[in-house]
Amino acid sequence: MPGGSPGQVALGIVLGYRRGSNTQYVNQVYIKVLNHPNVHSLVGCRVRVVDGYGNAYLGRVVRVHGSGRSGVVIATFNRNVPGQAIGREVLFYRTA
């Protein structure tokens, strides 16, 4: 397991907010999964993003973006992730 933390499944990078042509969904973000071959198995996992100030944001993977070949998933957060967290590292955890 990456980082050796119990329950940790994968690492990722925040790509940005989910957007339409007129609307930006700030509680949903795209996350690029770096070291997990099957992103479909990550749906339902918890995700944790830490910004530059040490604030942690917890969310959940709700679906795969596209067919899954790109390795991108969509995660939702109750507390919106700030724009400064784009490009930050994400940790994926299994739920108990």
C-alpha positions as a printed Julia matrix, in Angstrom:
96×3 Matrix{Float64}:
   0.0    0.0     0.0
   1.27   3.5    -0.74
   2.44   5.34    2.34
   1.95   2.27    4.48
  -1.2    3.68    6.07
  -3.84   1.04    6.92
  -6.85   1.17    4.64
  -5.13   3.42    2.12
  -5.8    2.23   -1.41
  -4.38   4.73   -3.9
  -2.95   8.19   -4.53
  -4.27  10.88   -6.83
  -4.12  14.53   -7.87
  -6.98  17.06   -7.84
  -7.5   18.2   -11.44
 -10.26  20.76  -10.95
 -13.96  21.32  -10.44
 -16.62  19.57  -12.47
 -17.97  22.13  -14.94
 -20.58  22.67  -17.56
 -20.7   25.42  -20.13
 -22.39  27.83  -17.71
 -22.09  26.18  -14.3
 -19.21  25.15  -12.06
 -20.02  22.46   -9.46
 -17.69  23.4    -6.62
 -18.62  20.43   -4.42
 -17.54  17.96   -7.14
 -13.95  17.58   -8.32
 -12.1   15.5   -10.88
  -9.28  13.39   -9.42
  -6.59  11.67  -11.5
  -5.74   8.29   -9.93
  -1.99   7.67  -10.11
  -1.26   4.14   -8.94
  -4.4    2.02   -9.19
  -5.09  -0.03  -12.33
  -8.87  -0.43  -11.89
 -10.56   2.89  -11.1
 -14.02   1.28  -11.16
 -13.21  -0.45   -7.87
 -12.62   2.95   -6.21
 -16.27   4.02   -6.42
 -17.51   4.39   -2.84
 -14.04   4.99   -1.38
 -13.37   7.94    0.89
 -10.95  10.61   -0.28
  -8.91  13.08    1.76
  -7.42  16.32    0.44
  -5.15  18.54    2.55
  -4.68  22.13    1.4
  -1.61  24.32    1.96
  -2.87  25.48    5.36
  -3.28  21.97    6.76
  -7.08  21.89    6.46
  -8.4   18.43    5.57
 -11.39  17.93    3.28
 -13.15  14.57    3.26
 -15.25  13.31    0.39
 -16.4   10.21   -1.44
 -15.86   8.86   -4.95
 -19.26   8.79   -6.65
 -18.44   7.72  -10.21
 -15.8    7.21  -12.85
 -15.3    9.97  -15.41
 -15.87   8.53  -18.87
 -14.99   4.91  -19.54
 -12.22   4.8   -16.93
  -9.33   4.52  -19.39
  -8.09   7.97  -18.42
  -8.0    7.03  -14.72
 -10.14   9.98  -13.61
 -12.91   9.76  -11.0
 -15.45  12.27   -9.68
 -15.61  12.86   -5.92
 -18.11  14.93   -3.95
 -17.36  16.9    -0.8
 -19.74  18.31    1.82
 -17.3   21.15    2.56
 -16.28  22.48   -0.83
 -12.63  22.06   -1.72
 -10.96  25.47   -2.21
  -9.34  26.39   -5.51
  -5.91  26.37   -3.84
  -6.25  22.59   -3.46
  -6.17  22.03   -7.23
  -2.98  20.13   -7.98
  -2.7   18.77   -4.43
  -2.28  15.12   -3.5
  -5.34  13.0    -2.66
  -5.44   9.84   -0.54
  -8.06   7.14   -1.21
  -9.3    5.03    1.73
 -11.61   2.04    1.93
 -14.74   2.44    4.03
 -15.22   0.01    6.89
